């Protein structure tokens, strides 16, 4: 079991596929901590609404992993 709060590199970055990154590159980089941190509320809203990623909604556990990272302070 992993120690400490969730981090972008260990827990969040891998949630986004290369396809997701490519499709959103026009707005921000889903593999860049600063971009995801700065847009986290909007990203979470789109994930909860089921319109991000565009091909299929995330399962609830992945959304909760993203939400947990936000609540824990959005560590790099």
PyMOL Python script that loads the backbone (N, CA, C, O; Angstrom):
from pymol import cmd

cmd.read_pdbstr("""\
ATOM      1  N   UNK A   1       0.827  -1.181   0.000  1.00  0.00           N
ATOM      2  CA  UNK A   1       0.000   0.000   0.000  1.00  0.00           C
ATOM      3  C   UNK A   1       0.874   1.248   0.000  1.00  0.00           C
ATOM      4  O   UNK A   1       1.871   1.308   0.720  1.00  0.00           O
ATOM      5  N   UNK A   2       0.514   2.224  -0.788  1.00  0.00           N
ATOM      6  CA  UNK A   2       1.290   3.440  -0.938  1.00  0.00           C
ATOM      7  C   UNK A   2       1.122   4.344   0.273  1.00  0.00           C
ATOM      8  O   UNK A   2       0.029   4.486   0.821  1.00  0.00           O
ATOM      9  N   UNK A   3       2.233   4.950   0.677  1.00  0.00           N
ATOM     10  CA  UNK A   3       2.223   5.882   1.802  1.00  0.00           C
ATOM     11  C   UNK A   3       2.011   7.300   1.311  1.00  0.00           C
ATOM     12  O   UNK A   3       2.375   7.643   0.186  1.00  0.00           O
ATOM     13  N   UNK A   4       1.420   8.118   2.165  1.00  0.00           N
ATOM     14  CA  UNK A   4       1.296   9.532   1.873  1.00  0.00           C
ATOM     15  C   UNK A   4       0.096   9.886   1.009  1.00  0.00           C
ATOM     16  O   UNK A   4      -0.671   9.025   0.579  1.00  0.00           O
ATOM     17  N   UNK A   5      -0.038  11.196   0.768  1.00  0.00           N
ATOM     18  CA  UNK A   5      -1.176  11.672  -0.025  1.00  0.00           C
ATOM     19  C   UNK A   5      -1.020  11.311  -1.495  1.00  0.00           C
ATOM     20  O   UNK A   5       0.092  11.042  -1.949  1.00  0.00           O
ATOM     21  N   UNK A   6      -2.112  11.300  -2.242  1.00  0.00           N
ATOM     22  CA  UNK A   6      -2.009  11.029  -3.675  1.00  0.00           C
ATOM     23  C   UNK A   6      -1.181  12.112  -4.361  1.00  0.00           C
ATOM     24  O   UNK A   6      -1.203  13.276  -3.961  1.00  0.00           O
ATOM     25  N   UNK A   7      -0.461  11.713  -5.387  1.00  0.00           N
ATOM     26  CA  UNK A   7       0.348  12.672  -6.138  1.00  0.00           C
ATOM     27  C   UNK A   7      -0.013  12.600  -7.623  1.00  0.00           C
ATOM     28  O   UNK A   7      -0.544  11.601  -8.107  1.00  0.00           O
ATOM     29  N   UNK A   8       0.287  13.671  -8.314  1.00  0.00           N
ATOM     30  CA  UNK A   8       0.008  13.720  -9.747  1.00  0.00           C
ATOM     31  C   UNK A   8       0.780  12.625 -10.474  1.00  0.00           C
ATOM     32  O   UNK A   8       0.202  11.861 -11.246  1.00  0.00           O
ATOM     33  N   UNK A   9       2.077  12.551 -10.228  1.00  0.00           N
ATOM     34  CA  UNK A   9       2.917  11.594 -10.954  1.00  0.00           C
ATOM     35  C   UNK A   9       2.544  10.149 -10.660  1.00  0.00           C
ATOM     36  O   UNK A   9       2.565   9.314 -11.565  1.00  0.00           O
ATOM     37  N   UNK A  10       2.206   9.838  -9.423  1.00  0.00           N
ATOM     38  CA  UNK A  10       1.927   8.445  -9.051  1.00  0.00           C
ATOM     39  C   UNK A  10       0.470   8.027  -9.222  1.00  0.00           C
ATOM     40  O   UNK A  10       0.184   6.849  -9.437  1.00  0.00           O
ATOM     41  N   UNK A  11      -0.447   8.979  -9.128  1.00  0.00           N
ATOM     42  CA  UNK A  11      -1.853   8.598  -9.045  1.00  0.00           C
ATOM     43  C   UNK A  11      -2.776   9.223 -10.091  1.00  0.00           C
ATOM     44  O   UNK A  11      -3.843   8.675 -10.366  1.00  0.00           O
ATOM     45  N   UNK A  12      -2.395  10.340 -10.670  1.00  0.00           N
ATOM     46  CA  UNK A  12      -3.313  11.056 -11.552  1.00  0.00           C
ATOM     47  C   UNK A  12      -2.887  11.018 -13.015  1.00  0.00           C
ATOM     48  O   UNK A  12      -3.706  10.742 -13.892  1.00  0.00           O
ATOM     49  N   UNK A  13      -1.643  11.285 -13.277  1.00  0.00           N
ATOM     50  CA  UNK A  13      -1.188  11.377 -14.674  1.00  0.00           C
ATOM     51  C   UNK A  13      -1.567  10.142 -15.482  1.00  0.00           C
ATOM     52  O   UNK A  13      -1.988  10.255 -16.633  1.00  0.00           O
ATOM     53  N   UNK A  14      -1.419   8.980 -14.890  1.00  0.00           N
ATOM     54  CA  UNK A  14      -1.699   7.729 -15.609  1.00  0.00           C
ATOM     55  C   UNK A  14      -3.192   7.506 -15.864  1.00  0.00           C
ATOM     56  O   UNK A  14      -3.558   6.632 -16.650  1.00  0.00           O
ATOM     57  N   UNK A  15      -4.053   8.282 -15.211  1.00  0.00           N
ATOM     58  CA  UNK A  15      -5.490   8.163 -15.475  1.00  0.00           C
ATOM     59  C   UNK A  15      -5.836   8.670 -16.872  1.00  0.00           C
ATOM     60  O   UNK A  15      -6.821   8.242 -17.472  1.00  0.00           O
ATOM     61  N   UNK A  16      -5.012   9.589 -17.383  1.00  0.00           N
ATOM     62  CA  UNK A  16      -5.243  10.177 -18.695  1.00  0.00           C
ATOM     63  C   UNK A  16      -4.434   9.434 -19.753  1.00  0.00           C
ATOM     64  O   UNK A  16      -3.217   9.295 -19.634  1.00  0.00           O
ATOM     65  N   UNK A  17      -5.114   8.966 -20.772  1.00  0.00           N
ATOM     66  CA  UNK A  17      -4.454   8.251 -21.867  1.00  0.00           C
ATOM     67  C   UNK A  17      -3.789   9.249 -22.813  1.00  0.00           C
ATOM     68  O   UNK A  17      -4.078  10.445 -22.780  1.00  0.00           O
ATOM     69  N   UNK A  18      -2.906   8.741 -23.645  1.00  0.00           N
ATOM     70  CA  UNK A  18      -2.271   9.583 -24.655  1.00  0.00           C
ATOM     71  C   UNK A  18      -3.332  10.216 -25.557  1.00  0.00           C
ATOM     72  O   UNK A  18      -3.207  11.375 -25.952  1.00  0.00           O
ATOM     73  N   UNK A  19      -4.366   9.456 -25.875  1.00  0.00           N
ATOM     74  CA  UNK A  19      -5.467   9.959 -26.707  1.00  0.00           C
ATOM     75  C   UNK A  19      -6.153  11.151 -26.030  1.00  0.00           C
ATOM     76  O   UNK A  19      -6.449  12.152 -26.683  1.00  0.00           O
ATOM     77  N   UNK A  20      -6.404  11.042 -24.716  1.00  0.00           N
ATOM     78  CA  UNK A  20      -7.024  12.137 -23.974  1.00  0.00           C
ATOM     79  C   UNK A  20      -6.138  13.379 -24.037  1.00  0.00           C
ATOM     80  O   UNK A  20      -6.608  14.493 -24.272  1.00  0.00           O
ATOM     81  N   UNK A  21      -4.863  13.157 -23.822  1.00  0.00           N
ATOM     82  CA  UNK A  21      -3.899  14.267 -23.845  1.00  0.00           C
ATOM     83  C   UNK A  21      -3.909  14.962 -25.206  1.00  0.00           C
ATOM     84  O   UNK A  21      -3.965  16.189 -25.281  1.00  0.00           O
ATOM     85  N   UNK A  22      -3.856  14.183 -26.267  1.00  0.00           N
ATOM     86  CA  UNK A  22      -3.831  14.753 -27.617  1.00  0.00           C
ATOM     87  C   UNK A  22      -5.083  15.565 -27.912  1.00  0.00           C
ATOM     88  O   UNK A  22      -5.004  16.652 -28.485  1.00  0.00           O
ATOM     89  N   UNK A  23      -6.236  15.037 -27.522  1.00  0.00           N
ATOM     90  CA  UNK A  23      -7.491  15.722 -27.801  1.00  0.00           C
ATOM     91  C   UNK A  23      -7.657  17.022 -27.016  1.00  0.00           C
ATOM     92  O   UNK A  23      -8.355  17.929 -27.469  1.00  0.00           O
ATOM     93  N   UNK A  24      -7.029  17.122 -25.852  1.00  0.00           N
ATOM     94  CA  UNK A  24      -7.171  18.317 -25.017  1.00  0.00           C
ATOM     95  C   UNK A  24      -5.983  19.272 -25.121  1.00  0.00           C
ATOM     96  O   UNK A  24      -5.977  20.322 -24.478  1.00  0.00           O
ATOM     97  N   UNK A  25      -4.985  18.918 -25.919  1.00  0.00           N
ATOM     98  CA  UNK A  25      -3.760  19.720 -26.026  1.00  0.00           C
ATOM     99  C   UNK A  25      -4.046  21.166 -26.409  1.00  0.00           C
ATOM    100  O   UNK A  25      -3.274  22.058 -26.058  1.00  0.00           O
ATOM    101  N   UNK A  26      -5.129  21.412 -27.115  1.00  0.00           N
ATOM    102  CA  UNK A  26      -5.468  22.778 -27.524  1.00  0.00           C
ATOM    103  C   UNK A  26      -5.773  23.666 -26.315  1.00  0.00           C
ATOM    104  O   UNK A  26      -5.606  24.884 -26.378  1.00  0.00           O
ATOM    105  N   UNK A  27      -6.218  23.054 -25.218  1.00  0.00           N
ATOM    106  CA  UNK A  27      -6.599  23.826 -24.032  1.00  0.00           C
ATOM    107  C   UNK A  27      -5.545  23.757 -22.924  1.00  0.00           C
ATOM    108  O   UNK A  27      -5.194  24.772 -22.322  1.00  0.00           O
ATOM    109  N   UNK A  28      -5.047  22.544 -22.666  1.00  0.00           N
ATOM    110  CA  UNK A  28      -4.025  22.332 -21.641  1.00  0.00           C
ATOM    111  C   UNK A  28      -3.469  20.928 -21.794  1.00  0.00           C
ATOM    112  O   UNK A  28      -4.027  20.096 -22.510  1.00  0.00           O
ATOM    113  N   UNK A  29      -2.359  20.679 -21.109  1.00  0.00           N
ATOM    114  CA  UNK A  29      -1.670  19.389 -21.191  1.00  0.00           C
ATOM    115  C   UNK A  29      -2.072  18.533 -19.997  1.00  0.00           C
ATOM    116  O   UNK A  29      -1.746  18.859 -18.855  1.00  0.00           O
ATOM    117  N   UNK A  30      -2.777  17.445 -20.261  1.00  0.00           N
ATOM    118  CA  UNK A  30      -3.232  16.555 -19.194  1.00  0.00           C
ATOM    119  C   UNK A  30      -2.100  15.777 -18.536  1.00  0.00           C
ATOM    120  O   UNK A  30      -2.322  15.113 -17.524  1.00  0.00           O
ATOM    121  N   UNK A  31      -0.908  15.844 -19.081  1.00  0.00           N
ATOM    122  CA  UNK A  31       0.233  15.182 -18.471  1.00  0.00           C
ATOM    123  C   UNK A  31       1.147  16.177 -17.754  1.00  0.00           C
ATOM    124  O   UNK A  31       2.231  15.806 -17.305  1.00  0.00           O
ATOM    125  N   UNK A  32       0.724  17.424 -17.644  1.00  0.00           N
ATOM    126  CA  UNK A  32       1.510  18.452 -16.961  1.00  0.00           C
ATOM    127  C   UNK A  32       0.812  18.818 -15.650  1.00  0.00           C
ATOM    128  O   UNK A  32      -0.336  19.265 -15.655  1.00  0.00           O
ATOM    129  N   UNK A  33       1.499  18.629 -14.547  1.00  0.00           N
ATOM    130  CA  UNK A  33       0.926  18.896 -13.234  1.00  0.00           C
ATOM    131  C   UNK A  33       0.319  20.288 -13.146  1.00  0.00           C
ATOM    132  O   UNK A  33      -0.824  20.429 -12.709  1.00  0.00           O
ATOM    133  N   UNK A  34       1.054  21.316 -13.548  1.00  0.00           N
ATOM    134  CA  UNK A  34       0.569  22.696 -13.412  1.00  0.00           C
ATOM    135  C   UNK A  34      -0.717  22.910 -14.209  1.00  0.00           C
ATOM    136  O   UNK A  34      -1.638  23.568 -13.726  1.00  0.00           O
ATOM    137  N   UNK A  35      -0.789  22.368 -15.413  1.00  0.00           N
ATOM    138  CA  UNK A  35      -1.986  22.538 -16.240  1.00  0.00           C
ATOM    139  C   UNK A  35      -3.204  21.862 -15.611  1.00  0.00           C
ATOM    140  O   UNK A  35      -4.294  22.433 -15.574  1.00  0.00           O
ATOM    141  N   UNK A  36      -3.006  20.642 -15.119  1.00  0.00           N
ATOM    142  CA  UNK A  36      -4.126  19.913 -14.519  1.00  0.00           C
ATOM    143  C   UNK A  36      -4.515  20.565 -13.192  1.00  0.00           C
ATOM    144  O   UNK A  36      -5.701  20.710 -12.900  1.00  0.00           O
ATOM    145  N   UNK A  37      -3.536  20.952 -12.398  1.00  0.00           N
ATOM    146  CA  UNK A  37      -3.833  21.638 -11.130  1.00  0.00           C
ATOM    147  C   UNK A  37      -4.635  22.911 -11.377  1.00  0.00           C
ATOM    148  O   UNK A  37      -5.635  23.157 -10.703  1.00  0.00           O
ATOM    149  N   UNK A  38      -4.202  23.716 -12.337  1.00  0.00           N
ATOM    150  CA  UNK A  38      -4.848  25.000 -12.616  1.00  0.00           C
ATOM    151  C   UNK A  38      -6.257  24.845 -13.191  1.00  0.00           C
ATOM    152  O   UNK A  38      -7.068  25.767 -13.102  1.00  0.00           O
ATOM    153  N   UNK A  39      -6.547  23.698 -13.771  1.00  0.00           N
ATOM    154  CA  UNK A  39      -7.851  23.449 -14.392  1.00  0.00           C
ATOM    155  C   UNK A  39      -8.638  22.344 -13.692  1.00  0.00           C
ATOM    156  O   UNK A  39      -9.649  21.877 -14.217  1.00  0.00           O
ATOM    157  N   UNK A  40      -8.186  21.926 -12.522  1.00  0.00           N
ATOM    158  CA  UNK A  40      -8.774  20.771 -11.838  1.00  0.00           C
ATOM    159  C   UNK A  40     -10.280  20.882 -11.600  1.00  0.00           C
ATOM    160  O   UNK A  40     -10.988  19.907 -11.853  1.00  0.00           O
ATOM    161  N   UNK A  41     -10.808  22.011 -11.129  1.00  0.00           N
ATOM    162  CA  UNK A  41     -12.266  22.060 -10.918  1.00  0.00           C
ATOM    163  C   UNK A  41     -13.060  21.839 -12.205  1.00  0.00           C
ATOM    164  O   UNK A  41     -14.077  21.145 -12.204  1.00  0.00           O
ATOM    165  N   UNK A  42     -12.591  22.428 -13.292  1.00  0.00           N
ATOM    166  CA  UNK A  42     -13.278  22.264 -14.577  1.00  0.00           C
ATOM    167  C   UNK A  42     -13.138  20.831 -15.093  1.00  0.00           C
ATOM    168  O   UNK A  42     -14.088  20.264 -15.631  1.00  0.00           O
ATOM    169  N   UNK A  43     -11.960  20.256 -14.927  1.00  0.00           N
ATOM    170  CA  UNK A  43     -11.745  18.874 -15.350  1.00  0.00           C
ATOM    171  C   UNK A  43     -12.665  17.949 -14.557  1.00  0.00           C
ATOM    172  O   UNK A  43     -13.329  17.086 -15.131  1.00  0.00           O
ATOM    173  N   UNK A  44     -12.702  18.131 -13.234  1.00  0.00           N
ATOM    174  CA  UNK A  44     -13.563  17.287 -12.400  1.00  0.00           C
ATOM    175  C   UNK A  44     -15.021  17.410 -12.824  1.00  0.00           C
ATOM    176  O   UNK A  44     -15.724  16.403 -12.912  1.00  0.00           O
ATOM    177  N   UNK A  45     -15.477  18.612 -13.086  1.00  0.00           N
ATOM    178  CA  UNK A  45     -16.863  18.806 -13.515  1.00  0.00           C
ATOM    179  C   UNK A  45     -17.156  18.041 -14.800  1.00  0.00           C
ATOM    180  O   UNK A  45     -18.196  17.394 -14.920  1.00  0.00           O
ATOM    181  N   UNK A  46     -16.246  18.117 -15.751  1.00  0.00           N
ATOM    182  CA  UNK A  46     -16.441  17.410 -17.028  1.00  0.00           C
ATOM    183  C   UNK A  46     -16.397  15.901 -16.820  1.00  0.00           C
ATOM    184  O   UNK A  46     -17.148  15.168 -17.464  1.00  0.00           O
ATOM    185  N   UNK A  47     -15.523  15.425 -15.925  1.00  0.00           N
ATOM    186  CA  UNK A  47     -15.468  13.993 -15.622  1.00  0.00           C
ATOM    187  C   UNK A  47     -16.781  13.541 -14.983  1.00  0.00           C
ATOM    188  O   UNK A  47     -17.326  12.499 -15.347  1.00  0.00           O
ATOM    189  N   UNK A  48     -17.283  14.320 -14.039  1.00  0.00           N
ATOM    190  CA  UNK A  48     -18.539  13.976 -13.365  1.00  0.00           C
ATOM    191  C   UNK A  48     -19.722  14.019 -14.330  1.00  0.00           C
ATOM    192  O   UNK A  48     -20.640  13.206 -14.229  1.00  0.00           O
ATOM    193  N   UNK A  49     -19.697  14.965 -15.258  1.00  0.00           N
ATOM    194  CA  UNK A  49     -20.770  15.074 -16.252  1.00  0.00           C
ATOM    195  C   UNK A  49     -20.705  13.961 -17.299  1.00  0.00           C
ATOM    196  O   UNK A  49     -21.677  13.727 -18.017  1.00  0.00           O
ATOM    197  N   UNK A  50     -19.557  13.270 -17.387  1.00  0.00           N
ATOM    198  CA  UNK A  50     -19.406  12.174 -18.332  1.00  0.00           C
ATOM    199  C   UNK A  50     -19.039  12.592 -19.738  1.00  0.00           C
ATOM    200  O   UNK A  50     -19.097  11.780 -20.662  1.00  0.00           O
ATOM    201  N   UNK A  51     -18.655  13.869 -19.918  1.00  0.00           N
ATOM    202  CA  UNK A  51     -18.283  14.298 -21.273  1.00  0.00           C
ATOM    203  C   UNK A  51     -16.778  14.455 -21.452  1.00  0.00           C
ATOM    204  O   UNK A  51     -16.330  14.984 -22.470  1.00  0.00           O
ATOM    205  N   UNK A  52     -16.007  14.011 -20.495  1.00  0.00           N
ATOM    206  CA  UNK A  52     -14.554  13.939 -20.621  1.00  0.00           C
ATOM    207  C   UNK A  52     -14.133  12.644 -19.948  1.00  0.00           C
ATOM    208  O   UNK A  52     -14.532  12.391 -18.811  1.00  0.00           O
ATOM    209  N   UNK A  53     -13.351  11.829 -20.607  1.00  0.00           N
ATOM    210  CA  UNK A  53     -12.935  11.931 -22.004  1.00  0.00           C
ATOM    211  C   UNK A  53     -14.122  11.759 -22.954  1.00  0.00           C
ATOM    212  O   UNK A  53     -15.207  11.322 -22.571  1.00  0.00           O
ATOM    213  N   UNK A  54     -13.868  12.117 -24.183  1.00  0.00           N
ATOM    214  CA  UNK A  54     -14.975  12.210 -25.139  1.00  0.00           C
ATOM    215  C   UNK A  54     -15.516  10.855 -25.606  1.00  0.00           C
ATOM    216  O   UNK A  54     -16.642  10.787 -26.101  1.00  0.00           O
ATOM    217  N   UNK A  55     -14.746   9.787 -25.461  1.00  0.00           N
ATOM    218  CA  UNK A  55     -15.213   8.501 -26.001  1.00  0.00           C
ATOM    219  C   UNK A  55     -15.971   7.632 -25.005  1.00  0.00           C
ATOM    220  O   UNK A  55     -16.776   6.796 -25.415  1.00  0.00           O
ATOM    221  N   UNK A  56     -15.735   7.808 -23.719  1.00  0.00           N
ATOM    222  CA  UNK A  56     -16.455   7.027 -22.711  1.00  0.00           C
ATOM    223  C   UNK A  56     -16.240   7.658 -21.340  1.00  0.00           C
ATOM    224  O   UNK A  56     -15.133   8.099 -21.033  1.00  0.00           O
ATOM    225  N   UNK A  57     -17.278   7.709 -20.514  1.00  0.00           N
ATOM    226  CA  UNK A  57     -17.133   8.281 -19.179  1.00  0.00           C
ATOM    227  C   UNK A  57     -16.213   7.435 -18.307  1.00  0.00           C
ATOM    228  O   UNK A  57     -16.113   6.221 -18.481  1.00  0.00           O
ATOM    229  N   UNK A  58     -15.556   8.084 -17.386  1.00  0.00           N
ATOM    230  CA  UNK A  58     -14.727   7.370 -16.421  1.00  0.00           C
ATOM    231  C   UNK A  58     -15.607   6.636 -15.422  1.00  0.00           C
ATOM    232  O   UNK A  58     -16.701   7.096 -15.097  1.00  0.00           O
ATOM    233  N   UNK A  59     -15.128   5.487 -14.932  1.00  0.00           N
ATOM    234  CA  UNK A  59     -15.836   4.824 -13.833  1.00  0.00           C
ATOM    235  C   UNK A  59     -15.701   5.673 -12.554  1.00  0.00           C
ATOM    236  O   UNK A  59     -14.784   6.484 -12.428  1.00  0.00           O
ATOM    237  N   UNK A  60     -16.609   5.471 -11.637  1.00  0.00           N
ATOM    238  CA  UNK A  60     -16.646   6.259 -10.402  1.00  0.00           C
ATOM    239  C   UNK A  60     -15.338   6.196  -9.617  1.00  0.00           C
ATOM    240  O   UNK A  60     -14.950   7.197  -9.014  1.00  0.00           O
ATOM    241  N   UNK A  61     -14.649   5.065  -9.603  1.00  0.00           N
ATOM    242  CA  UNK A  61     -13.409   4.957  -8.828  1.00  0.00           C
ATOM    243  C   UNK A  61     -12.305   5.846  -9.394  1.00  0.00           C
ATOM    244  O   UNK A  61     -11.490   6.366  -8.633  1.00  0.00           O
ATOM    245  N   UNK A  62     -12.262   6.029 -10.697  1.00  0.00           N
ATOM    246  CA  UNK A  62     -11.258   6.919 -11.296  1.00  0.00           C
ATOM    247  C   UNK A  62     -11.580   8.375 -10.994  1.00  0.00           C
ATOM    248  O   UNK A  62     -10.684   9.172 -10.719  1.00  0.00           O
ATOM    249  N   UNK A  63     -12.865   8.718 -11.046  1.00  0.00           N
ATOM    250  CA  UNK A  63     -13.263  10.077 -10.693  1.00  0.00           C
ATOM    251  C   UNK A  63     -12.917  10.345  -9.232  1.00  0.00           C
ATOM    252  O   UNK A  63     -12.433  11.424  -8.890  1.00  0.00           O
ATOM    253  N   UNK A  64     -13.164   9.367  -8.379  1.00  0.00           N
ATOM    254  CA  UNK A  64     -12.849   9.529  -6.959  1.00  0.00           C
ATOM    255  C   UNK A  64     -11.347   9.660  -6.730  1.00  0.00           C
ATOM    256  O   UNK A  64     -10.929  10.398  -5.838  1.00  0.00           O
ATOM    257  N   UNK A  65     -10.526   8.964  -7.513  1.00  0.00           N
ATOM    258  CA  UNK A  65      -9.069   9.110  -7.399  1.00  0.00           C
ATOM    259  C   UNK A  65      -8.654  10.538  -7.738  1.00  0.00           C
ATOM    260  O   UNK A  65      -7.810  11.120  -7.057  1.00  0.00           O
ATOM    261  N   UNK A  66      -9.242  11.097  -8.780  1.00  0.00           N
ATOM    262  CA  UNK A  66      -8.951  12.484  -9.160  1.00  0.00           C
ATOM    263  C   UNK A  66      -9.419  13.433  -8.063  1.00  0.00           C
ATOM    264  O   UNK A  66      -8.686  14.344  -7.680  1.00  0.00           O
ATOM    265  N   UNK A  67     -10.624  13.230  -7.557  1.00  0.00           N
ATOM    266  CA  UNK A  67     -11.180  14.066  -6.486  1.00  0.00           C
ATOM    267  C   UNK A  67     -10.311  13.975  -5.226  1.00  0.00           C
ATOM    268  O   UNK A  67     -10.062  14.989  -4.575  1.00  0.00           O
ATOM    269  N   UNK A  68      -9.857  12.790  -4.885  1.00  0.00           N
ATOM    270  CA  UNK A  68      -9.003  12.603  -3.704  1.00  0.00           C
ATOM    271  C   UNK A  68      -7.696  13.364  -3.839  1.00  0.00           C
ATOM    272  O   UNK A  68      -7.210  13.954  -2.874  1.00  0.00           O
ATOM    273  N   UNK A  69      -7.133  13.348  -5.030  1.00  0.00           N
ATOM    274  CA  UNK A  69      -5.906  14.109  -5.283  1.00  0.00           C
ATOM    275  C   UNK A  69      -6.167  15.598  -5.066  1.00  0.00           C
ATOM    276  O   UNK A  69      -5.353  16.289  -4.454  1.00  0.00           O
ATOM    277  N   UNK A  70      -7.288  16.088  -5.561  1.00  0.00           N
ATOM    278  CA  UNK A  70      -7.641  17.501  -5.359  1.00  0.00           C
ATOM    279  C   UNK A  70      -7.779  17.817  -3.867  1.00  0.00           C
ATOM    280  O   UNK A  70      -7.220  18.800  -3.382  1.00  0.00           O
ATOM    281  N   UNK A  71      -8.514  16.993  -3.158  1.00  0.00           N
ATOM    282  CA  UNK A  71      -8.752  17.226  -1.732  1.00  0.00           C
ATOM    283  C   UNK A  71      -7.460  17.180  -0.918  1.00  0.00           C
ATOM    284  O   UNK A  71      -7.344  17.852   0.107  1.00  0.00           O
ATOM    285  N   UNK A  72      -6.500  16.393  -1.369  1.00  0.00           N
ATOM    286  CA  UNK A  72      -5.240  16.232  -0.641  1.00  0.00           C
ATOM    287  C   UNK A  72      -4.233  17.342  -0.963  1.00  0.00           C
ATOM    288  O   UNK A  72      -3.108  17.323  -0.462  1.00  0.00           O
ATOM    289  N   UNK A  73      -4.629  18.294  -1.785  1.00  0.00           N
ATOM    290  CA  UNK A  73      -3.731  19.430  -2.039  1.00  0.00           C
ATOM    291  C   UNK A  73      -3.055  19.425  -3.392  1.00  0.00           C
ATOM    292  O   UNK A  73      -2.185  20.258  -3.647  1.00  0.00           O
ATOM    293  N   UNK A  74      -3.431  18.508  -4.266  1.00  0.00           N
ATOM    294  CA  UNK A  74      -2.922  18.446  -5.642  1.00  0.00           C
ATOM    295  C   UNK A  74      -1.389  18.423  -5.720  1.00  0.00           C
ATOM    296  O   UNK A  74      -0.763  19.213  -6.427  1.00  0.00           O
ATOM    297  N   UNK A  75      -0.822  17.492  -4.969  1.00  0.00           N
ATOM    298  CA  UNK A  75       0.635  17.329  -4.928  1.00  0.00           C
ATOM    299  C   UNK A  75       1.186  16.913  -6.292  1.00  0.00           C
ATOM    300  O   UNK A  75       0.540  16.179  -7.040  1.00  0.00           O
ATOM    301  N   UNK A  76       2.400  17.400  -6.600  1.00  0.00           N
ATOM    302  CA  UNK A  76       3.030  16.984  -7.874  1.00  0.00           C
ATOM    303  C   UNK A  76       3.388  15.525  -7.805  1.00  0.00           C
ATOM    304  O   UNK A  76       3.926  14.975  -8.766  1.00  0.00           O
TER     305      UNK A  76
END
""", "prot")
cmd.dss("prot")
cmd.show_as("cartoon", "prot")
cmd.util.cbc("prot")
cmd.orient("prot")
